[in-house]
């Protein structure tokens, strides 16, 4: 493995660790906050962290690309954050959520072909399908799939579609834009809608009175700083280095993180699960194959 690929895989693993742990933070947040508050605090925190940097970076962006950069903040962070928070708050089946979330690479391919004139090698499409097959088999091997909250599960599907659109947007129109500049500016602008939502719900006043909300709020803030701000910057870097399709297969890395949490809590890991994870890894390898 050359140095270029080593860096790409390092970023891949780093992002899988962050986003694979996001569901735990959302669960903690839901113990005291509503779904709207979780999403708004998450994105507001991320934007607030990047706000000082965005003031300088805004002037370095091509003026004709600023609207597109802001749009990436909407499709890559704002919309998915609210959809995921609403779904998690209503206790959708985690196995179903995992499958729907991992449809992102498939949506990258479909939306890329339909709207962005994307040309993808057959071996990369095969990699997406192999990885998805491994994920489905892994999910079904763990337990039965419940569809009690199918309506809320649709929100996860819509979030995945939004992610797929955003990946194509970044990889197609923002190739010449510094990924750090794009990440800081896009998220800084998201402070406006999320700050307005929190203000309208008297969130800032309530938190000063109710001290029981400290840990749920801290979980949402950490989710914003790590899962949105820092992760978005690294994701845009990876898209520029390795392309949108390979970057989107990070959703296939989430089961590895989930299994890691299971090992920490002394859960049994079967050979079937290891085999399925090997299939997933093989699919990711194919999407990155030159």
C-alpha positions, -999 to 999 in steps of 0.1 A, spaced: 0 0 0 15 34 -10 14 65 11 -15 80 -8 -38 50 -1 -26 47 35 -37 82 42 -71 75 25 -77 44 45 -66 62 77 -92 89 71 -118 62 62 -112 44 95 -112 76 115 -146 87 100 -161 52 105 -152 54 142 -168 88 146 -200 82 127 -202 46 140 -204 61 176 -230 88 167 -260 66 174 -248 62 210 -246 100 215 -280 105 199 -295 79 223 -280 98 253 -293 131 239 -328 117 235 -330 111 273 -336 148 279 -340 166 245 -366 164 217 -356 153 183 -356 189 170 -334 200 198 -309 172 193 -305 181 156 -305 218 162 -279 217 190 -258 193 170 -256 215 139 -255 248 158 -225 236 178 -207 224 147 -213 258 130 -202 277 161 -169 259 162 -162 267 126 -175 303 127 -142 320 135 -124 301 107 -152 307 82 -149 344 85 -114 341 69 -122 312 46 -153 329 31 -131 354 12 -110 325 -2 -139 308 -19 -148 316 -55 -179 339 -53 -198 317 -78 -193 286 -56 -205 301 -23 -242 292 -29 -231 256 -37 -210 254 -5 -240 265 16 -261 240 -2 -237 212 9 -243 223 45 -280 218 40 -279 184 22 -248 170 40 -256 181 75 -288 200 82 -314 177 66 -298 144 76 -293 156 112 -330 163 117 -341 131 99 -318 109 120 -327 126 153 -364 121 146 -360 85 137 -337 77 167 -361 95 191 -389 72 179 -368 41 185 -366 27 150 -351 -7 147 -313 -3 146 -308 -31 122 -332 -15 97 -315 19 102 -281 3 95 -293 -11 62 -310 21 51 -280 43 61 -257 20 41 -277 26 10 -258 59 6 -232 45 -18 -260 31 -40 -277 65 -40 -243 81 -49 -243 59 -80 -279 63 -90 -281 101 -84 -247 105 -100 -258 88 -132 -292 105 -134 -283 141 -125 -245 145 -126 -235 125 -157 -213 104 -136 -195 75 -153 -186 47 -130 -166 16 -137 -185 -17 -134 -160 -30 -108 -169 0 -85 -206 -7 -89 -199 -43 -81 -181 -32 -50 -211 -12 -38 -234 -42 -43 -210 -66 -26 -206 -44 4 -244 -39 7 -249 -76 4 -224 -82 32 -242 -56 54 -276 -71 49 -263 -106 57 -246 -93 88 -278 -76 100 -300 -106 94 -275 -129 111 -277 -109 144 -315 -109 149 -348 -106 133 -356 -74 115 -385 -54 130 -404 -29 109 -427 -15 136 -416 21 130 -414 19 92 -427 55 88 -398 68 108 -374 45 91 -383 63 59 -366 94 74 -333 74 75 -338 65 38 -344 102 29 -313 111 49 -293 86 29 -306 101 -3 -296 135 9 -261 122 17 -259 107 -18 -268 139 -34 -243 159 -13 -214 135 -22 -221 141 -59 -224 178 -53 -191 180 -36 -172 157 -59 -187 172 -91 -188 209 -85 -164 216 -57 -133 198 -69 -113 230 -71 -124 243 -37 -103 237 -6 -122 211 15 -114 228 48 -128 261 35 -159 244 22 -166 226 55 -161 256 77 -182 280 56 -210 255 49 -215 246 86 -210 282 98 -240 293 77 -261 265 94 -259 285 126 -286 307 112 -315 283 108 -306 261 138 -300 291 161 -334 305 151 -350 271 159 -334 270 194 -343 306 201 -380 301 191 -382 271 214 -367 290 243 -339 264 245 -312 287 258 -334 300 287 -346 265 296 -311 250 298 -301 276 324 -328 264 347 -329 227 341 -296 212 352 -307 176 344 -302 184 307 -265 189 311 -254 154 298 -280 152 270 -269 186 258 -232 177 261 -238 145 240 -254 167 213 -226 192 214 -200 164 211 -220 149 183 -219 183 166 -182 190 171 -169 156 163 -197 140 142 -205 171 121 -177 197 122 -145 177 123 -160 147 104 -173 169 76 -139 185 71 -122 151 69 -149 137 47 -145 166 22 -108 159 22 -114 122 15 -138 130 -13 -112 152 -30 -85 126 -26 -103 93 -33 -136 103 -50 -172 104 -38 -180 67 -42 -152 53 -21 -159 80 5 -195 71 8 -187 35 16 -178 47 51 -213 37 59 -202 2 54 -176 7 82 -202 14 108 -208 -24 116 -171 -27 124 -175 0 150 -207 -16 163 -189 -49 167 -160 -31 185 -184 -17 210 -199 -52 214 -164 -67 222 -159 -40 248 -191 -50 265 -182 -87 263 -207 -96 235 -201 -127 216 -187 -124 181 -195 -153 158 -176 -166 127 -207 -157 106 -203 -120 116 -166 -121 108 -174 -136 74 -200 -109 67 -176 -82 77 -150 -97 53 -175 -94 25 -182 -58 34 -145 -50 34 -141 -67 1 -168 -45 -14 -151 -14 0 -118 -26 -15 -134 -29 -50 -148 6 -49 -114 19 -42 -96 -2 -68 -80 18 -96 
